Amino acid sequence: MSQLTLEIKQLIIDALGLEDLGPDDIDADQPLFGEGLGLDSVDALELGLAIQKRFGIKIDADAKDTRKHFASVDSLAAFVSASRAIA
């Protein structure tokens, strides 16, 4: 597991108050919403703010790819990595 993936998993746990989970309990390719981890739109907003603050990147909530970026930990890690490379 990459350091970035681990950081994102821990950020999800901390930002959303999922104290009963550990990073190893979240599969990197598991869907974050719906049948996967079960996050909802409010969780998405909180997670988006936490990611912006932690990694110093901008997330455009209206961008067509934003939903795709938040599909899983892996997709979030790829988005954060690409966004930091641009910044």
C-alpha positions in Angstrom: 0.0 0.0 0.0 1.4 3.4 -1.0 1.9 6.1 1.6 -0.7 8.3 -0.3 -3.2 5.5 -0.2 -2.7 5.0 3.5 -3.0 8.8 4.1 -6.3 8.9 2.2 -7.7 5.9 4.0 -6.8 7.5 7.4 -8.3 10.8 6.2 -11.6 9.1 5.4 -11.6 7.5 8.8 -10.7 10.8 10.6 -12.9 13.2 8.6 -16.0 11.0 8.7 -15.6 9.7 12.3 -15.3 6.1 11.3 -13.3 5.1 14.5 -14.5 1.5 14.3 -12.5 1.1 11.0 -8.8 0.9 10.4 -7.0 1.6 7.1 -6.7 -2.2 6.5 -10.6 -2.4 6.7 -11.0 -0.2 3.6 -10.1 -1.9 0.3 -8.4 0.6 -2.1 -10.6 -0.4 -5.0 -13.9 -0.7 -2.9 -16.6 1.8 -3.9 -16.8 4.6 -1.4 -20.5 5.2 -2.0 -23.6 3.0 -2.2 -22.9 -0.7 -1.8 -19.2 -0.2 -0.9 -18.2 1.9 2.2 -21.7 3.4 2.2 -20.8 7.1 2.2 -23.4 9.7 1.1 -23.3 13.2 -0.4 -22.7 14.9 3.0 -19.7 12.6 3.5 -18.5 13.5 0.0 -18.5 17.2 0.9 -16.7 16.6 4.2 -14.2 14.3 2.5 -13.6 16.8 -0.3 -12.9 19.6 2.2 -10.5 17.4 4.2 -8.7 16.4 1.0 -8.4 20.0 -0.1 -7.0 21.1 3.3 -4.6 18.1 3.7 -3.1 18.1 0.3 -3.5 21.7 -0.7 -5.4 21.0 -3.9 -8.6 22.4 -5.4 -11.6 20.2 -6.1 -14.3 21.5 -8.4 -17.6 20.0 -7.2 -19.2 20.9 -10.6 -16.5 19.2 -12.7 -17.8 16.2 -14.7 -15.0 14.0 -13.5 -15.3 14.7 -9.8 -17.7 11.8 -9.1 -15.3 9.5 -10.9 -12.4 10.8 -8.7 -14.3 9.9 -5.6 -15.3 6.4 -6.7 -12.6 4.6 -4.6 -9.5 5.2 -2.6 -7.4 4.3 -5.6 -9.2 6.8 -7.8 -8.8 9.5 -5.1 -5.1 8.7 -4.8 -4.6 9.0 -8.6 -6.5 12.3 -8.6 -4.5 13.7 -5.6 -1.2 12.6 -7.2 -2.1 14.2 -10.5 -3.3 17.4 -8.9 -0.2 17.8 -6.8 2.0 17.2 -9.9 0.2 20.1 -11.6 0.4 22.5 -8.7 
